Amino acid sequence: MVHELADYEQAADRCGLTPAQLDTALFGPAPALFGHVAVDDDQPVGFALWFLNFSTWAGVHGIYLEDLYVRPAWRGTGAGRALLATLAGICVERGYRRLEWWMLDWNPAARFYASIGAEPMTEWVPYRLDGRALHGLAAEGVTSATRLSARPGRVPDRGDEA
């Protein structure tokens, strides 16, 4: 279904996820990705993939919804709402303050999101560092001879999610 989502978002050529990669991300020794699947008569009809974020101002975790997808034949059936309600329930149960996600500006799901009370965050501008720029900046961290350096913090492990 991840490849179906990429096709829907007009980016099928940029999706290289393999089943092995997804399996490792979800079920490997140190998973940092979590997921839920909506099913109808044992058939998968949608999914939500998410990970934890952290609000330094609130001092608590939240959920960042990386992908929400419902197959076209099941849109409007409540599958997407059920997936989001599940994530909202996790937030409330664990004391997380936010459930956040990004959406392409042309996606008609904006009406659905508004109907459940979600609001667009227009004051924030997304940034991305990847490819050559990512590698170039990473090389600065390795070769820099400055007095200042970044020190690693705690690396999440299986116990961090709970």
C-alpha positions in Angstrom: 0.0 0.0 0.0 3.0 2.4 0.4 3.5 2.1 -3.3 -0.2 2.8 -3.9 0.2 5.9 -1.8 3.2 7.0 -3.8 1.3 6.5 -7.0 -1.7 8.5 -5.6 0.7 11.3 -4.6 2.1 11.3 -8.2 5.5 10.2 -7.0 5.6 6.5 -7.8 9.1 6.8 -9.4 10.5 8.1 -6.1 9.3 5.2 -3.9 11.9 2.6 -3.4 10.7 1.0 -0.2 11.1 -2.7 -0.1 9.1 -5.2 2.1 12.4 -6.0 3.9 13.0 -2.3 4.7 9.5 -1.9 6.1 9.8 -5.1 8.1 13.1 -3.9 9.7 11.7 -0.4 10.4 8.6 -1.9 12.1 9.9 -5.1 13.7 13.7 -4.8 13.8 15.9 -4.7 16.9 15.3 -1.0 17.5 12.1 0.0 15.8 11.4 3.7 15.5 8.5 3.4 13.2 5.0 2.2 14.3 2.0 1.3 12.3 -1.6 0.4 12.2 -3.6 -1.3 9.5 -7.3 -0.9 8.8 -8.9 -4.1 7.7 -12.3 -5.1 6.3 -13.1 -8.9 6.3 -9.4 -9.6 6.9 -8.4 -7.5 3.8 -6.0 -4.6 4.4 -7.8 -1.4 3.3 -5.6 1.4 4.8 -2.6 2.1 7.0 -1.0 4.7 9.2 2.7 4.8 9.7 4.0 7.1 12.5 6.8 7.8 14.9 7.4 9.9 18.0 8.3 13.5 17.9 9.0 15.8 20.9 7.9 19.3 21.8 10.6 21.1 23.7 8.1 23.7 24.7 5.6 21.3 26.1 8.2 18.8 27.3 6.4 15.8 26.1 6.3 13.5 23.1 3.7 13.6 20.3 2.9 11.5 17.3 4.1 12.5 13.8 1.9 10.7 11.2 4.3 10.0 8.3 1.7 8.4 6.1 -2.1 7.8 6.2 -3.6 5.9 3.2 -6.9 4.4 2.6 -7.5 2.5 -0.7 -9.9 4.3 -3.0 -12.8 1.8 -2.7 -12.8 2.2 1.1 -12.5 6.0 1.3 -15.6 7.5 3.0 -16.2 4.3 5.0 -14.6 5.5 8.2 -11.3 3.6 7.8 -9.2 6.8 7.8 -11.2 8.2 10.7 -10.7 5.0 12.7 -6.9 5.1 12.1 -6.7 8.7 13.2 -8.9 8.0 16.2 -6.6 5.2 17.2 -3.6 7.5 17.1 -5.5 10.2 19.0 -6.3 7.6 21.6 -2.6 6.7 22.0 -1.8 10.4 22.4 -4.4 10.8 25.2 -3.5 7.5 26.9 0.2 8.3 27.0 0.0 12.0 27.7 1.2 13.1 24.3 0.0 16.6 23.4 0.0 16.5 19.6 -0.9 14.5 16.6 0.7 16.1 13.6 1.1 15.4 9.9 1.8 17.0 6.5 -0.5 16.9 3.5 0.1 17.8 -0.1 -1.7 21.1 -0.8 -3.9 19.6 -3.6 -5.1 16.6 -1.5 -8.9 16.6 -1.2 -8.5 15.0 2.3 -8.2 18.6 3.6 -12.0 18.7 3.9 -12.0 15.5 5.9 -9.2 16.8 8.2 -11.1 20.0 8.8 -14.2 18.0 9.7 -12.4 16.3 12.6 -11.1 19.6 13.9 -7.6 19.5 12.4 -6.1 22.9 11.5 -3.4 23.7 9.0 -0.3 25.2 10.4 0.3 28.0 7.9 2.9 29.8 9.9 5.4 27.0 9.7 7.5 26.4 6.5 8.8 22.9 5.8 12.5 22.4 5.1 14.3 19.3 3.8 17.9 18.5 3.6 18.8 15.5 1.4 21.0 14.3 -1.4 24.2 16.2 -2.0 23.4 19.0 0.5 22.8 16.4 3.3 26.1 14.7 2.5 27.9 18.0 2.3 26.8 19.1 5.7 27.5 15.7 7.2 31.1 16.0 5.9 31.5 19.3 7.7 30.6 17.5 11.0 33.3 14.9 10.3 36.1 17.2 9.1 35.4 20.3 11.1 38.2 21.6 13.2 36.2 24.1 15.2 36.0 24.3 19.0 32.3 23.5 19.0 31.0 20.1 18.2 27.8 18.2 18.5 27.7 15.4 21.0 25.4 12.4 20.6 22.4 12.1 22.9 20.7 8.9 24.0 19.8 6.7 21.1 16.2 5.4 21.3 15.7 1.8 22.1 12.7 -0.5 22.4 11.9 0.8 25.9 11.6 4.4 24.7 8.2 3.9 23.0 6.3 2.9 26.1 
